């Protein structure tokens, strides 16, 4: 799973309470991502086995709203997510090139884009635990190397 800052914000929201079911609007509020960013990330996390999803069993008429699709970290997903976020933080703290960013050694072909999102990215502005320092690198993909065993 390629770890970007956008993905790290979503994963960090799950890691705040790994056993909790989260729904899309809740995650949008916590991460600050619009639906067009959030739902593709959730789909990628599901396909990677990091997140499981299920529909809420509720009568929409009685509830006064549509049924929600809930998402939860899998046990494997929680372990991998913690490792990936820790590696992203370590890469940011080192100040060195982040694996997978344009111009870093071993990065895939550059698209010619500077990767700047144009945001000033104040530290921790998203309110997501563990996201301090992440907002300014929203376009910088990180490919974590996951080591075997617990982190």
C-alpha positions in Angstrom: 0.0 0.0 0.0 1.5 3.3 -1.0 1.4 5.7 2.0 0.6 9.3 1.1 -0.1 12.0 3.6 -3.8 11.9 2.6 -3.8 8.1 3.3 -1.9 8.7 6.6 -4.5 11.1 7.8 -7.3 8.5 7.2 -5.3 5.7 8.8 -4.4 8.0 11.8 -8.2 8.6 12.3 -8.7 4.8 12.4 -5.7 4.4 14.8 -7.2 6.9 17.3 -9.7 4.1 18.1 -8.9 0.9 16.1 -11.9 -1.0 17.4 -14.4 1.7 16.5 -16.6 1.6 13.4 -16.3 4.8 11.4 -18.5 6.1 8.6 -17.7 8.3 5.7 -19.0 11.7 6.9 -17.3 11.1 10.3 -14.0 10.4 8.6 -14.5 13.5 6.3 -14.9 15.7 9.3 -11.9 14.3 11.2 -9.5 14.3 8.2 -10.8 17.3 6.3 -10.8 15.3 3.1 -13.7 15.7 0.7 -15.7 12.7 -0.4 -13.8 12.5 -3.7 -10.5 12.0 -1.8 -11.8 9.9 1.1 -13.8 7.2 -0.7 -11.0 6.2 -3.1 -8.7 5.9 -0.1 -11.2 3.8 1.8 -11.5 1.5 -1.3 -7.7 1.1 -1.6 -7.5 0.3 2.1 -10.2 -2.3 1.7 -8.5 -3.9 -1.3 -5.2 -4.0 0.6 -7.0 -5.8 3.5 -6.3 -3.0 6.0 -10.0 -2.0 6.4 -13.2 -4.1 6.5 -16.6 -2.5 5.6 -20.2 -3.4 6.3 -23.6 -1.7 5.9 -25.5 -0.6 9.0 -28.6 -2.6 9.8 -31.1 0.2 10.2 -34.5 1.1 8.9 -33.9 4.4 7.0 -37.5 5.6 7.6 -37.3 5.0 11.3 -33.8 6.5 11.5 -34.6 9.5 9.4 -31.5 8.9 7.3 -30.0 6.5 4.9 -28.1 3.4 6.2 -24.4 4.1 6.8 -21.5 2.1 5.5 -19.1 1.5 8.4 -15.4 0.9 8.1 -13.0 -0.6 10.7 -9.3 -1.5 10.7 -8.6 -5.2 10.5 -6.1 -6.6 13.0 -3.5 -6.9 10.3 -4.4 -3.4 9.0 -3.8 -1.9 12.4 -0.3 -3.4 12.7 0.6 -2.3 9.1 -1.0 1.1 9.6 1.0 1.8 12.8 4.2 0.8 11.0 3.5 2.8 7.9 2.6 6.0 9.8 5.7 5.6 12.1 7.9 5.3 9.0 6.3 8.3 7.4 6.8 10.3 10.6 10.5 9.1 10.8 11.0 10.2 7.2 9.6 13.6 7.9 11.6 14.0 11.1 14.8 13.1 9.3 14.2 15.8 6.8 15.7 13.6 4.1 14.1 12.5 0.9 11.0 10.5 1.4 10.9 7.2 -0.6 8.6 7.6 -3.7 8.8 11.4 -3.9 9.9 12.9 -7.2 13.7 13.3 -7.1 14.3 10.8 -4.3 16.6 7.9 -5.1 14.7 4.9 -6.5 11.5 6.9 -7.1 9.4 5.9 -10.0 9.3 8.1 -13.2 8.7 11.7 -12.4 5.5 13.2 -13.7 7.1 16.7 -14.0 4.9 18.0 -11.2 6.4 19.8 -8.2 3.9 18.0 -5.9 2.9 21.2 -4.2 -0.7 21.3 -3.2 -0.6 25.0 -2.6 -1.7 24.7 1.0 0.3 26.3 3.8 -0.3 23.2 5.9 -0.1 24.3 9.5 1.1 21.4 11.7 -1.7 19.2 13.0 -4.5 21.4 11.5 -6.5 18.4 10.6 -7.1 17.4 14.2 -6.2 13.8 13.4 -4.0 12.3 16.1 -0.5 11.8 14.8 -0.9 14.0 11.8 1.2 16.9 13.0 3.6 17.9 10.3 1.8 16.0 7.6 -0.6 18.5 5.9 2.1 20.3 3.9 3.1 17.1 2.0 -0.3 16.0 0.8 1.1 15.1 -2.6 4.2 13.3 -1.5 3.7 9.5 -1.7 5.7 7.3 0.6 6.3 3.6 0.0 7.0 2.2 3.5 9.1 -0.9 3.8 7.2 -3.1 6.3 9.5 -5.2 8.4 8.3 -8.6 9.7 7.2 -8.8 13.3 5.6 -6.3 15.7 6.7 -2.7 15.6 
